[in-house]
Amino acid sequence: MENKIKVLIDKIKNAKSIVISGHKNPDGDSLCSALALMKIIELNFGKKSTVIYDGNVPKFLDEIPLRNQTCFHVHIPESTKFDLCILVDYGTRSHLGGAEKFVAAADFIIEFDHHFNDDLVGNLCFDDTTKAAASQVIYDVVKSAKFKTDKDIIDLLTLGIITDTGGFKFVRNSTVLKDAAELVDSGADIAYLTNLLNNSDKKTVLVESMAAANAEFLMKGRLVIATIAKSDYKKLDGRGELVLNILGQIHGVEYIVLLKEQKENQIGISLRSKHDPINKIAEDLGGGGHLCAAGAVVKDSLENVREQIINAFKGK
């Protein structure tokens, strides 16, 4: 770690321009990690960096610190060349989205991630699949490098952990709880930050609630499949976490699937499991993710994708 941090410091010190990005359609961990790094670089190196995103940022993230300092990638000329590109929580190359052109042109790439990836993009990689969030990986580096922090950084790192652990529901080891405790001791207010995320549109909550109410129960109630039709997809805010959370509360349900008809013959799939790994199912569909929380996008009809999902869960 010590040698990696020396390289990290050297690359930031010598960079004349820095761009930071997470995966397309950023979630809380992706966006909060990127903004935390932006502020860490400014506070410790006196340098400005550009945080870009591609796709849609969920409305519930509108009130997070520094949200107004993000930039949609198309607002930056494609010919722009950044010396240093920092990727956070990107998962795999296919998730880079609009950042890909800047990654390809950068002199050096640094990544912070907690996803398994056998095709790393970074020249310098701070990756740890045992961590619950990319924010947690960054926090480790902050402590090891003895970087200065402030209220924004502490809150953003905490928000990244809160969102990627589902409010600590998906914690699988004690390290994330220890890190969260340290962040609280540094000034993070868990109750305040959690309430900050209660910021969805009425139409979004109603659409997701209706999808949950009309869900289909299979495998004697162990598998539940909810669907959001193309006509309602534009009302969806983020990945449909409310649907997944509501259905996950039902006794006897073990696997939750949300099918989102993004457009004609393109279906977004969100998979959740209470216990057993389902990431292999996502990978077989061309996606990926965590052991019990994964997803994919399949270019096929809603009916065909539904059948693929049902077949994938046979035998479980």
C-alpha positions in Angstrom: 0.0 0.0 0.0 2.8 2.4 0.9 4.4 2.2 -2.6 1.0 2.6 -4.3 0.3 5.7 -2.2 3.6 7.2 -3.2 2.7 6.7 -6.9 -0.8 8.1 -6.3 0.6 11.3 -4.7 3.2 11.7 -7.4 0.6 11.4 -10.2 -1.8 13.8 -8.6 1.0 16.3 -7.9 2.2 16.3 -11.5 -1.2 16.2 -13.2 -2.2 19.4 -14.9 -5.8 18.2 -15.5 -7.8 15.5 -13.7 -11.1 13.8 -14.5 -13.0 11.6 -12.1 -15.8 9.2 -13.1 -17.8 6.2 -11.9 -20.0 3.8 -13.8 -22.8 4.8 -16.2 -26.1 5.6 -14.4 -24.3 6.3 -11.1 -25.6 5.1 -7.8 -24.9 6.6 -4.4 -21.5 4.9 -3.9 -20.3 5.8 -7.4 -21.2 9.5 -7.3 -20.3 10.0 -3.7 -16.9 8.4 -4.1 -16.1 10.6 -7.1 -17.1 13.8 -5.3 -15.2 12.7 -2.2 -12.1 12.2 -4.3 -12.6 15.6 -6.0 -12.6 17.3 -2.5 -9.7 15.2 -1.2 -7.6 16.3 -4.2 -8.6 20.0 -3.7 -8.0 19.9 0.0 -4.7 18.1 0.0 -3.1 19.2 -3.3 -4.8 22.5 -4.1 -6.0 21.2 -7.5 -9.4 21.3 -9.2 -10.6 18.2 -10.9 -13.7 17.5 -13.0 -16.3 14.9 -11.9 -18.3 13.6 -14.9 -21.2 11.2 -15.3 -23.1 9.5 -18.0 -26.8 8.4 -17.9 -29.2 9.4 -15.2 -28.4 10.4 -11.6 -31.3 9.4 -9.3 -33.2 12.3 -7.9 -32.7 11.0 -4.3 -29.0 12.0 -4.7 -29.9 15.7 -5.5 -29.2 16.9 -1.9 -25.8 15.2 -1.4 -22.8 17.5 -0.8 -21.2 19.0 -3.9 -23.9 17.5 -6.3 -23.9 20.7 -8.3 -20.2 20.3 -9.1 -20.8 17.3 -11.4 -20.8 17.6 -15.2 -22.7 15.5 -17.8 -20.0 14.1 -20.1 -21.3 15.6 -23.3 -20.7 19.1 -22.0 -17.0 18.5 -22.2 -15.6 18.5 -25.8 -14.5 15.1 -27.0 -11.1 16.5 -27.9 -10.4 17.3 -24.3 -7.4 15.4 -22.9 -6.9 14.9 -19.2 -3.5 14.0 -17.8 -5.0 11.8 -15.1 -8.2 9.8 -15.1 -9.5 8.4 -11.9 -12.2 5.7 -12.0 -14.4 4.8 -9.0 -16.8 1.9 -8.6 -16.9 1.2 -12.4 -17.0 -2.6 -12.2 -16.0 -3.4 -15.8 -15.1 -1.6 -19.0 -18.6 -2.0 -20.4 -19.8 0.3 -17.6 -17.6 3.3 -18.4 -20.1 4.9 -20.7 -19.2 8.5 -21.7 -16.0 8.4 -19.7 -14.5 5.9 -22.0 -13.2 8.5 -24.5 -11.4 10.4 -21.7 -10.0 7.1 -20.3 -8.5 6.2 -23.7 -6.8 9.6 -24.0 -5.5 9.9 -20.5 -1.7 9.6 -19.7 -2.4 7.6 -16.5 -5.4 5.9 -15.0 -6.0 5.2 -11.3 -9.0 3.2 -10.1 -10.7 2.6 -6.7 -13.2 -0.3 -6.8 -14.7 -3.1 -4.8 -16.0 -5.2 -7.7 -14.4 -8.3 -9.1 -12.8 -7.5 -12.5 -10.5 -9.7 -14.5 -9.9 -6.9 -17.1 -8.6 -3.9 -15.0 -8.5 -0.5 -16.7 -6.2 1.3 -14.2 -2.5 1.6 -14.3 -2.6 2.0 -10.6 -5.3 0.0 -8.8 -6.7 0.3 -5.4 -9.2 -2.6 -5.5 -10.5 -4.7 -2.7 -13.5 -7.1 -3.2 -13.8 -7.6 0.5 -15.0 -4.0 0.9 -18.7 -3.2 0.9 -18.3 0.0 -1.1 -15.8 1.9 -3.2 -16.1 4.7 -0.6 -14.7 2.2 1.9 -11.7 1.6 -0.4 -11.1 5.3 -0.6 -11.4 5.7 3.1 -8.6 3.1 3.6 -6.3 5.1 1.3 -7.2 8.4 3.1 -6.2 6.9 6.4 -3.0 5.3 5.1 -1.9 8.4 3.3 -3.0 10.6 6.2 -4.9 12.9 3.9 -6.8 15.8 5.4 -10.6 15.5 5.4 -13.5 17.9 6.0 -17.2 17.7 6.6 -18.0 17.1 2.9 -15.6 14.3 2.5 -16.7 12.6 5.7 -20.4 12.9 4.7 -19.8 11.7 1.1 -17.8 8.6 2.2 -20.5 7.8 4.7 -23.2 8.2 2.1 -21.4 5.9 -0.2 -21.3 3.2 2.4 -24.9 3.7 3.5 -26.2 3.4 -0.1 -24.1 0.4 -1.1 -25.0 -1.5 2.0 -28.7 -0.8 1.7 -28.6 1.2 5.0 -26.3 -1.5 6.5 -28.7 -4.3 5.6 -26.1 -6.1 3.3 -23.1 -5.9 5.6 -21.1 -9.1 5.4 -18.1 -8.3 7.6 -17.3 -6.0 10.5 -14.8 -3.8 8.7 -17.5 -1.6 7.1 -19.2 -1.1 10.5 -15.8 -0.1 12.1 -15.2 2.3 9.2 -18.7 3.7 9.6 -18.1 4.1 13.4 -14.9 6.1 12.7 -16.7 8.3 10.2 -19.4 9.0 12.8 -16.7 9.9 15.3 -15.4 12.3 12.7 -18.7 14.0 12.4 -21.0 12.0 10.1 -24.6 12.0 11.3 -26.2 8.8 10.0 -29.8 9.9 10.7 -29.3 13.2 8.9 -27.6 11.6 5.9 -30.2 8.8 5.7 -33.0 11.4 5.6 -31.1 13.3 3.0 -31.7 10.4 0.6 -35.5 10.5 1.2 -35.9 12.7 -1.8 -37.8 10.8 -4.6 -40.6 12.1 -6.8 -44.2 11.2 -5.9 -44.6 9.7 -9.4 -41.6 7.5 -8.9 -42.8 6.1 -5.5 -46.2 5.4 -7.0 -44.9 3.6 -10.1 -42.5 1.5 -8.0 -45.2 0.7 -5.4 -47.6 -0.4 -8.3 -44.9 -2.6 -9.7 -44.5 -4.3 -6.3 -48.2 -4.7 -6.0 -48.5 -6.4 -9.4 -45.5 -8.7 -8.9 -45.6 -12.4 -9.9 -44.7 -15.0 -7.3 -43.1 -18.3 -8.5 -41.3 -21.3 -7.1 -43.8 -21.5 -4.2 -43.3 -17.9 -3.4 -39.5 -18.1 -3.2 -39.0 -16.1 -6.5 -40.8 -12.9 -7.2 -40.6 -11.0 -10.5 -41.8 -7.4 -10.8 -42.0 -5.5 -14.1 -41.9 -1.8 -15.1 -43.3 -1.3 -18.6 -41.8 1.0 -21.1 -44.6 3.6 -20.6 -43.6 3.9 -16.9 -39.8 3.5 -17.2 -39.2 7.2 -17.6 -40.8 7.8 -14.2 -38.3 5.4 -12.6 -35.7 7.1 -10.4 -32.5 5.0 -10.3 -32.7 1.2 -10.3 -36.0 0.6 -8.7 -34.7 0.0 -5.2 -38.1 0.7 -3.6 -39.6 -2.3 -5.5 -36.8 -4.5 -4.5 -36.9 -3.5 -0.9 -40.7 -3.9 -0.6 -40.7 -7.3 -2.1 -37.7 -8.4 -0.1 -39.6 -7.8 3.1 -42.1 -10.6 2.3 -41.8 -13.8 4.3 -40.7 -16.7 2.2 -39.3 -14.7 -0.7 -35.7 -15.5 -1.3 -35.0 -14.0 -4.8 -36.3 -10.7 -6.1 -36.2 -9.8 -9.8 -37.1 -6.4 -11.3 -37.5 -6.2 -15.1 -37.4 -2.7 -16.6 -38.5 -2.2 -20.2 -36.0 0.6 -21.0 -37.0 0.6 -24.7 -38.3 -1.7 -27.3 -36.4 -5.0 -26.9 -34.0 -3.7 -24.2 -34.7 -4.9 -20.7 -32.8 -3.8 -17.6 -32.6 -6.5 -15.0 -32.0 -6.0 -11.2 -31.5 -9.2 -9.2 -31.4 -9.5 -5.4 -31.1 -12.5 -3.1 -31.5 -12.8 0.6 -28.9 -15.5 1.0 -27.6 -17.4 -2.1 -25.3 -15.8 -4.7 -27.0 -14.7 -7.9 -24.2 -12.8 -9.5 -23.5 -15.8 -11.8 -27.0 -15.5 -13.2 -26.3 -11.8 -14.0 -23.0 -12.7 -15.6 -24.6 -15.3 -17.8 -27.0 -12.6 -19.0 -24.1 -10.3 -19.9 -24.0 -8.3 -16.6 -22.5 -8.7 -13.2 -22.4 -7.3 -9.7 -22.2 -8.5 -6.1 -22.9 -11.9 -4.8 -26.5 -11.0 -3.7 -27.1 -7.8 -5.7 -26.5 -7.9 -9.4 -27.9 -6.9 -12.7 -27.7 -6.9 -16.5 -29.2 -5.4 -19.7 -30.5 -7.8 -22.3 -31.6 -6.9 -25.8 -34.7 -9.0 -26.2 -38.4 -8.8 -25.6 -39.8 -8.6 -22.1 -41.5 -12.0 -22.5 -38.3 -13.7 -23.6 -36.3 -12.1 -20.8 -38.9 -13.2 -18.3 -38.5 -16.8 -19.6 -34.7 -16.6 -19.4 -35.0 -15.5 -15.8 -37.4 -18.3 -14.8 -35.1 -20.9 -16.5 -32.0 -19.4 -14.7 -33.6 -19.9 -11.3 -34.7 -23.5 -11.9 -33.0 -25.8 -9.5 -32.4 -23.2 -6.9 
